[in-house]
């Protein structure tokens, strides 16, 4: 059994190595605390010097390769050692990913632990969701949304392939641990903590049999797909959706709503089944019968990718007032282009080998064919 271990990364490996009895280091804890959410270009020279000095000290300790020392200085490694019964294996195919804040300290501590685990033979990656920090609620919310997208792209297929997914939440910021504990109920086989006692025993929380009630999502299916693509709705148009699934913004005296982190989570966990039933009627998109016929035999994965792409296009057209010229700038990887010698006939990409042909009509698109790249270009 191969383990897929996600560890939240904090700053304990730096703070635990401050010599509290040293007069010159008496202010270092406060310096780290006050700069916890800063990027490198925001650090003062003194702060950067403190971080680098502690990082060098940590590296020296880690290279001693003492399990006792490593567990003492790093909460994250304390959890990882606990997963392996106190002794790291010498030959393992397990994969480790370190979830770090988008900050100078997050990058530094993540790199330290990554280098150490790689020296032990592990495959290690670092996940740094853009803007993830505890600087303010907006940054934290945006970061957790990016984290959910990463989880959705990287965890489910591994579980289906037989990986044992573990969320190691011994280290990291408490706010992120709280969110990750909830995410773990949907993505992890088990969540681990360290019992706060002299024995420091590992606490393992197994996966719970959670079922999602998709009734509301089914009722507002098009709205969820478009909010996931970035569209905001006036709140009165979403009155049947629980406020916990929505995030609110004020613009010119009007309250709009998009998906909250929890809304994103539930959407990601249900969309594969819900989007495979029929083509959604998105604004500014019209489907010719030929396009509908081409889509009849798609599998769940193909349906999901198609309708997510259509939602992104529709949201982009809504945001730009139907300006077709903005599609490539607003939808990453779309490759929207007009066909040579065919007025108003264009194509766009669904996946690397799949295209859709369409016709520019007024302030939207009429979709003509879906299929393999060559088939669509031969018969647009």
C-alpha positions in Angstrom: 0.0 0.0 0.0 1.4 3.4 -1.0 0.7 6.3 1.3 -0.1 9.8 0.0 0.6 12.1 2.9 -0.4 15.7 3.0 1.2 17.8 5.8 0.3 21.3 6.7 3.5 23.3 7.3 3.9 25.9 10.0 6.9 27.7 11.4 7.8 25.5 14.4 11.0 24.4 12.9 12.2 28.1 13.1 10.6 29.2 16.4 11.6 26.1 18.3 15.3 26.8 17.6 15.3 30.3 19.0 17.6 30.5 22.0 15.3 32.2 24.5 18.2 32.6 26.9 20.4 34.5 24.4 20.0 38.3 24.9 20.5 38.9 21.1 17.7 36.5 20.3 15.2 37.7 22.8 13.2 39.6 20.1 13.3 36.9 17.4 10.1 35.2 18.3 8.3 38.6 17.9 10.0 39.2 14.6 8.9 35.9 13.2 5.3 36.4 14.5 5.0 39.9 13.0 6.4 38.8 9.6 4.5 35.5 9.4 2.3 36.7 6.5 4.9 38.7 4.6 6.5 37.8 1.2 10.3 38.0 0.6 10.0 41.4 -1.0 8.2 42.7 2.1 10.9 41.6 4.7 13.2 44.0 6.3 16.9 43.2 6.2 16.8 42.3 9.9 13.9 40.0 9.5 15.4 38.2 6.6 18.6 37.8 8.5 16.8 36.2 11.4 14.9 33.8 9.2 18.0 32.7 7.4 20.0 32.2 10.6 17.3 30.0 12.1 16.9 28.1 8.8 20.7 27.3 8.8 20.4 26.2 12.4 17.5 23.9 11.5 19.3 22.4 8.5 22.3 21.5 10.8 19.9 19.8 13.2 18.1 17.9 10.5 21.3 16.6 9.0 22.1 15.0 12.3 19.3 12.6 11.4 18.1 12.1 14.9 14.4 11.1 15.1 14.2 12.5 18.7 15.7 15.9 17.7 13.6 16.2 14.5 10.4 15.5 16.3 11.3 18.1 18.9 12.1 20.9 16.5 9.4 20.2 13.9 5.7 19.6 14.5 5.3 18.4 10.9 8.1 15.8 11.2 6.7 14.8 14.5 3.5 13.7 12.7 5.4 12.1 9.9 7.6 10.0 12.2 4.4 9.1 14.0 2.9 7.7 10.8 5.8 5.4 10.5 5.9 4.3 14.1 8.8 6.5 15.1 11.3 5.4 12.4 11.3 6.6 8.8 11.6 3.7 6.2 14.7 3.4 4.1 13.0 2.3 1.0 9.5 3.7 0.4 7.3 4.6 -2.6 5.2 6.9 -0.5 4.5 10.4 -1.8 4.6 13.4 0.5 3.1 16.8 -0.2 3.7 19.8 2.0 1.0 22.5 2.1 2.8 25.8 2.7 1.5 29.4 3.1 2.2 31.8 0.3 4.8 33.7 2.5 8.5 33.9 3.0 8.4 31.8 6.1 6.2 29.3 4.4 8.5 28.9 1.5 11.6 28.6 3.8 10.1 26.0 6.2 8.6 24.0 3.3 12.0 23.9 1.5 13.7 22.7 4.7 11.4 19.8 5.3 11.2 18.9 1.6 15.0 18.7 1.4 15.2 16.5 4.5 12.4 14.1 3.4 14.0 13.8 0.0 17.3 12.9 1.7 15.4 10.0 3.3 14.3 8.7 -0.1 10.8 10.1 -0.3 9.1 11.7 -3.3 8.2 15.1 -2.1 6.2 18.1 -3.5 5.3 21.5 -2.2 1.9 23.0 -2.6 1.7 26.7 -2.2 -1.9 27.9 -3.0 -1.7 31.5 -4.3 -2.5 34.1 -1.5 -2.8 31.4 1.2 -2.0 33.2 4.4 -3.6 34.4 7.6 -3.0 38.0 6.8 -6.7 38.8 6.2 -10.0 36.8 5.6 -10.0 37.6 1.9 -6.5 36.2 1.3 -7.2 33.1 3.4 -10.5 32.4 1.6 -8.9 32.8 -1.8 -6.0 30.5 -0.8 -8.3 27.8 0.6 -10.3 27.9 -2.7 -7.1 27.3 -4.6 -6.2 24.5 -2.2 -9.6 22.8 -2.8 -8.9 22.9 -6.6 -5.6 21.2 -6.0 -7.1 18.6 -3.8 -9.7 17.8 -6.3 -7.1 17.4 -9.1 -4.7 15.3 -7.1 -6.4 13.2 -4.4 -9.5 11.4 -5.8 -7.7 9.6 -8.6 -5.0 8.4 -6.2 -7.6 7.0 -3.8 -9.3 5.2 -6.7 -5.9 3.8 -7.7 -5.4 2.3 -4.2 -3.3 5.0 -2.4 -3.9 5.4 1.3 -4.4 9.2 1.8 -3.3 10.7 5.1 -3.7 14.3 6.2 -1.0 15.1 8.7 -2.3 18.1 10.6 0.2 18.1 13.5 1.9 21.3 12.2 0.6 24.4 10.5 -1.5 27.3 11.4 -4.6 26.5 13.5 -7.0 28.3 11.0 -5.7 26.1 8.2 -5.8 23.0 10.3 -9.5 23.6 11.0 -10.3 23.8 7.3 -8.1 20.8 6.4 -9.8 18.7 9.1 -13.1 19.3 7.2 -11.5 18.7 3.8 -10.1 15.5 5.2 -13.7 14.2 5.8 -14.1 14.3 2.0 -10.7 13.5 0.7 -8.6 11.6 3.3 -8.6 8.0 4.5 -7.4 9.2 7.8 -6.4 12.4 9.6 -3.6 12.4 12.2 -2.7 14.6 15.1 -0.3 14.2 18.0 -1.8 13.5 21.5 -0.7 16.3 23.8 0.9 14.2 26.6 4.4 13.1 27.5 4.0 10.0 25.3 3.0 12.2 22.3 0.9 9.3 20.8 -0.5 9.7 17.3 -4.3 10.3 17.1 -5.8 8.7 13.9 -9.3 9.8 12.8 -10.6 7.5 10.2 -12.6 8.5 7.1 -16.3 9.0 7.9 -19.1 7.8 5.6 -20.3 11.2 4.7 -23.1 11.6 2.1 -23.8 14.9 0.4 -27.3 16.1 -0.2 -27.1 17.5 -3.7 -30.8 18.7 -3.8 -30.0 22.4 -3.7 -27.1 22.0 -6.2 -29.4 20.2 -8.6 -31.9 23.0 -8.3 -29.3 25.7 -9.1 -27.1 23.6 -11.3 -26.4 26.3 -13.9 -25.8 28.9 -11.2 -23.3 26.7 -9.4 -21.4 25.9 -12.7 -21.2 29.6 -13.5 -20.2 30.7 -10.0 -17.5 28.1 -10.1 -16.3 29.8 -13.4 -16.2 33.2 -11.6 -19.7 34.7 -12.2 -21.3 36.7 -9.4 -25.1 36.8 -8.9 -27.2 39.4 -7.1 -28.1 37.7 -3.8 -31.8 37.7 -4.5 -31.3 35.3 -7.4 -29.8 32.7 -5.0 -32.2 32.9 -2.1 -32.6 29.1 -2.0 -28.9 28.5 -1.4 -27.5 28.3 2.1 -25.4 31.3 3.1 -22.6 28.9 4.1 -22.1 27.9 0.5 -21.8 31.5 -0.7 -19.3 34.4 -0.4 -20.6 37.9 -0.6 -19.2 41.1 -2.1 -20.5 44.6 -2.3 -20.4 46.6 -5.5 -22.0 50.0 -6.0 -24.4 49.4 -3.2 -25.5 45.9 -4.5 -24.7 42.7 -2.8 -23.4 39.9 -5.1 -22.5 36.3 -4.3 -20.2 33.6 -5.5 -19.1 30.3 -4.1 -17.5 30.1 -0.7 -14.8 27.6 0.0 -17.5 25.2 1.3 -19.5 25.8 -1.8 -16.5 25.0 -3.9 -15.9 21.8 -1.9 -19.4 20.5 -2.3 -19.5 21.4 -6.0 -16.3 19.6 -6.7 -17.5 16.5 -4.9 -20.8 16.4 -6.9 -20.2 17.9 -10.3 -19.0 14.8 -12.1 -22.4 13.1 -11.7 -24.5 16.3 -12.0 -22.9 17.6 -15.2 -23.2 14.3 -17.0 -27.0 14.3 -17.3 -27.7 16.9 -20.0 -26.3 20.1 -21.6 -26.9 23.1 -19.3 -28.4 26.2 -20.9 -25.7 28.8 -20.4 -26.3 32.4 -21.3 -24.9 33.6 -24.6 -24.5 30.0 -25.9 -26.8 28.3 -28.4 -26.5 24.6 -29.3 -27.2 23.3 -32.8 -28.7 19.9 -33.1 -25.5 18.6 -34.6 -23.6 19.7 -31.5 -26.2 18.0 -29.2 -25.9 14.8 -31.3 -22.1 14.8 -31.0 -22.4 14.9 -27.2 -24.8 12.1 -26.7 -22.2 9.3 -25.9 -19.8 11.2 -23.7 -18.6 9.7 -20.4 -18.7 11.5 -17.1 -15.2 12.9 -17.4 -15.8 14.2 -20.9 -19.2 15.7 -19.9 -17.6 17.4 -16.9 -14.7 18.9 -18.9 -17.0 20.1 -21.6 -19.6 21.8 -19.4 -16.9 23.4 -17.2 -15.4 24.9 -20.3 -18.7 26.1 -21.6 -19.4 27.7 -18.2 -16.1 29.5 -18.3 -16.9 30.8 -21.8 -20.4 31.9 -20.8 -19.1 33.6 -17.6 -16.4 35.4 -19.6 -18.9 36.6 -22.2 -21.3 37.8 -19.5 -18.4 39.7 -17.8 -17.3 41.4 -21.0 -20.8 42.1 -22.4 -20.4 39.6 -25.2 -16.9 40.7 -26.3 -15.6 37.6 -28.2 -12.1 39.1 -28.5 -11.6 38.8 -24.7 -12.1 35.0 -24.5 -8.5 33.9 -24.8 -7.5 36.4 -22.1 -10.2 35.3 -19.7 -10.3 31.6 -20.2 -6.9 29.9 -19.8 -5.9 27.4 -22.5 -9.0 28.0 -24.6 -7.2 28.6 -27.9 -10.2 30.3 -29.4 -9.4 31.0 -33.1 -11.2 31.8 -36.4 -10.9 29.3 -39.2 -9.2 30.5 -42.3 -11.5 31.3 -45.2 -14.7 30.6 -43.1 -16.3 33.8 -42.0 -17.5 33.8 -38.4 -16.6 30.0 -37.9 -14.3 29.4 -35.0 -13.0 26.6 -32.8 -11.9 26.3 -29.2 -10.2 23.7 -27.2 -11.8 21.3 -24.6 -8.8 19.1 -24.0 -5.6 18.7 -26.0 -7.2 16.5 -28.6 -10.8 17.7 -28.5 -12.3 20.7 -30.2 -15.6 22.5 -30.6 -16.6 24.5 -33.6 -18.9 27.4 -33.3 -20.3 30.4 -35.1 -20.1 34.0 -33.8 -23.7 35.2 -33.5 -24.6 38.7 -32.1 -23.0 38.8 -28.6 -22.6 35.0 -28.1 -21.7 31.7 -29.8 -23.7 29.0 -31.6 -22.0 25.7 -31.1 -21.9 23.4 -34.2 -19.8 20.3 -33.6 -17.8 18.5 -30.8 -15.2 15.9 -31.5 -11.6 15.0 -32.1 -9.3 17.8 -33.4 -9.1 16.5 -37.0 -12.8 15.6 -37.3 -13.9 19.1 -36.2 -11.5 20.9 -38.5 -12.5 18.7 -41.4 -16.2 19.3 -40.7 -16.6 22.5 -38.7 
